[in-house]
Amino acid sequence: MDIWLLILGMAAITFAIRYSLFAWPNLRFAPVVRQALHYVPSAVLSAIVVPVMLMPDGEGLQLSLDNAYLLAGLAAIAIAAFTRNLLATIAGGLLVFFLLRWALGQLPI
C-alpha cells in the first residue's frame, strides 16, 4: 500500500508542476532563471549518460581501453563537436560503439 501512495504522490506532484505552466500562461521568468533553464537538458543528459560511460557494470570506475561505452561516448562527443549534427552524433556514436563491441569480442552473439 505504501508503494501505491508513493506512486500517486509522485504523480500528483508531477502533474501539479506541469499543469501550473498551463494554468498561468502569462507567467514570465526572470532573465537569470531563463538563462539557467537553458542548461537543464545538458545537465540532465550528462547525469544519465556519464555514469553509464564510466561504470558500465555498475561497480567502480572502468577507465580502460576495453570499455566500449567510454570510447564510443568520447567518439560521440568528438562527432558532435565537429559536425554539430544530432543525427550524425547518434549514428556515429552507435556505429563506433557496435564496432568496438565487435572488435573487443563483447557482442552477445
N, C-alpha and C positions, 0 to 999 in steps of 0.2 A: 504493500500500500504506500509505503514511503517513497518508493521509486516513482509511482504514478503521480504523487503530489509534487515531487521534484520536476518531473517532465511537464506537468501542467503549469507549474510556477514559471519554469523557463520559457514555455510557450507564451504565457501571458506577458511576461516582461519583454520578450522579443516583439510580440505584436504591438505592445504599447509604444515601444521605441519607434518602430517603423510607422505605425499609424499616426504618431504625433506630427510627422512631416506632412501628412495629408490633411490633418485636422487644422493645422496652422500654415497654410500655403504662403503667407506673406512673411514668414519667419526669415530673417536675414542674419547671417553670421558676421562677426567682426572679421576684418581682413586677416588678422593673425590666425583666427580659427580656420578660415578658408585655406590659408597657406599651409597650416598644419594638416588639414584633411587631405591635402594633395599627396602627402607621403604615406597615408594609411594603406593603400593597396600594396605598395612596395614592402612596407614593414610586415604586413600580414603574410604575403607570399614568402618573404625571407624567413619568417618564423616557422613556416611549414616546410620549406624546401631544405634549408641549411642543415637541420639535424638529420635529415634522411641522407644527405650527401656525406656528412661526416661520420655518422654512425648507422650504416645500413642494416646491421644486425641488431641494433638497439643496445649494444653493450660496448661502451668505450669508444674512443676515437679510433678511426681506421684511416690513417694518413699514409697510405701506401700506394704503389703503382698498380696494384691489383684491385683497387677499389673503382669499379666501373662507374658507380654513381658519382663519385667525386670528379673523375676525369671527364665524364660526359657533362657534368654540371659546369665545370670550368670551360669546356668547349662551347657550351650553350651561351655562357656569359660572353665569350670572345665573339661568337657569331652575332649576338645581339649588339655588342659594342660596334662592330664593323658594319653590319647591314642595317641596323635599326628597323628590322622587319620581323614582326611577330611570327609569321608563318615559317620563315627561314630559320628562325631561332628554334621553334618547336621541332620542325622536321630535321634540322641538322643535329640538334641535341639527341633526338631519338635514334637517328642513324648512327651517330658516334656511340651512343650507349649500347645498342644491339651489336654493333661491330666489335666493341670492346668485350662484351659478354661472350661473343662467339670466339674471339681471339684468345681470351683467358680461359675458355672451357667452362664457363659458368652458366650456359644455357641449359635449362632442364629438359632437353630433348632426348 
